[in-house]
Amino acid sequence: MRLARCSRSTLSRAPRRPARRDRAVARLREKLADLRQAHDRVIRVLDALPHGLAVFDSDLRVVICNERYTGMLGFSSEVIQPGAALPDIIRHGVALGAHPGRTADDLIAERLALFARGVPSSLRFSVGDSIIDTCYKPMPDGSWVALYDDVTEREQRVEALRAQNLQFDAAIENMSHGITMYDAGERLVVANHRYYELVGIDPAIVRRGMTFHEVAAALLESGVYPGTDPDDVYRSRRSRVSSGRENRYVDELRSGRVLASRHQMLPAGGWVSVFEDVTDMRCAEAQIVHMAHHDSLTGLPNRVLFRQRLSEALARARRSERFAVISLDLDHFKDVNDTLGHPVGDGLLREVAARLRRELRETDTAARLGGDEFAILQSALDLPRDAIALAERLIRSLSGCFDIAGHRVVVGASVGIAVAPGDGSDPDTLLKNVDHAEKPRRTLGF
């Protein structure tokens, strides 16, 4: 019996075949483990996303999705599995209350038409009280990536801001003051209706988005502000804003309206301006000042204003300018009041004041000091006889007949004259000397 001989090389190769298979299997297992780890990492990353994500293949079946997707939409994890068809997912969502007022068939047809176009698309739908924004993006291989964003809180904030803005707009538009606001780039962002009323322009002329310089030029061109150079108007008003002071500025418009304005810088840049119509206030103030310095019956300056005019004339007299003071009393004025009544006496005083005004120059001043006592300041006196000439003209003017409420009244007047600075260097001395001056008298008859 012959035994087969085995070569040394045959004996050494035989046991190597199972060892190579084992190493290949080991490598495959390692690669599989790496793939599983990579897959797990991808899943963890997807689950960490703040948005819902789902990937659909070209047949619109789920390839992969994250927990945010199923949780956001309230889907069952048993239904939403890899391989789930989009129509089944839509029916599942409708059954859970998504897309209120829509049927599953309508939604399926809508989605299929959307995917058939093969272009990125976006949709918004509701699930219960949640608002979901969806973005679909096609991939080169025909698959689709869908991103889902729960925008409920954002929309609630937007709605709250919208409501606040409506309230803000309502408050701004119903204010009695004009309001403007400029941003850090000096562009107009707010202007209420009252502002346009106060400056007297159409909102189409000064529009939101215009720069402060453009607004200044538009107001100047529209004749709101006096002046001709928009750069000057811009610089003068911009300096008020940049001063940072809480000053109140007053402008008189060409229309005659007087506006007061305040400006407040904003922390982020820009400023807010508030405009107030102070025309009536200015008129009232002027009226108060006028009443404080004028006689309410005749409208002539009163004793206070007359003394002020005397002081001003005395200051000029120190520069060699002479003037005269003429005092004038109506003779027996009390008899007119007692016989014909105070209304006739008041009418007589008003007519006397009118005749005095007609005899004087614009630089002269006639005043009622009280009762039937009047005084005249004759400025820029060349010679003392000029004062005598004026006094004689006044006496002649007042000697004419007055027709007061149907009564014929003829009056006379007594006058005294003092010339400054010779007869006094202060108001009290001048008034005292003119009062003691000899007064020619004329008869009163009625």
HUHUMO-V119908 format. One line per field, one symbol per residue. ss: DSSP state (H for helix, E for strand, - for the rest). psi: psi as a letter, one per 30 degrees, with the letter a starting at -180 (. if undefined). A space follows every 50 residues. Layout:
ss->???
psi->???
This chain:
ss->-------HHHHHHH-HHHHHHHHHHHHHHHHHHHHHHHHHHHHHHHHH-- -EEEEE----EEEEE-HHHHHHH-----------EHHHHHHHHHH--E-- ---HHHHHHHHHHHHHH---EEEEEEE--EEEEEEEEE-----EEEEEEE -HHHHHHHHHHHHHHHHHHHHHH----EEEEE----EEEEE-HHHHHHH- ----------EHHHHHHHHHH--------HHHHHHHHHHHHH------EE EE-----EEEEEEEE-----EEEEEEE-HHHHHHHHHHHHHHHE------ E-HHHHHHHHHHHHHHH----EEEEEEEEE--HHHHHHHH-HHHHHHHHH HHHHHHHHH-----EEEEEE--EEEEEEEEE--HHHHHHHHHHHHHHHH- EEEE--EEEE--EEEEEEEE------HHHHHHHHHH---E----E-
psi->kkkkkkleeeeffeffefeeeeeeeeeeeeeeeeeeeeeeeeeeeeffkf lkkkkkafghkkellleeeeeefglkfeejlkfkkeeeeeeeeeffglhk fkleeeeeeeeeeefffglklklklkjbgkkkkkkkkklfgflkkkkkkj geeeeeeeeeeeeeeeeeeeeefglflkkkkkafghkkfkjleeeeeefh lkffejlkfkleeeeeeeeeefgekllfjfeeeeeefeeeeffglhlkkk kjlfffkkkkkkkkkkeglalkkkkkjgeeeeeeeeeeeeefglkfefgl kaeeeeeeeeeeeeeeffggjlllkkkkkkkheeeeeeefleeeeeeeee eeeeeeeffllfflkkljfkbgklkkjjlhkekefeeeeeeeeeeeeffl kkjjhgkjkklllkllkkkkgegkgleeeeeeefeflkjkkkkkl.
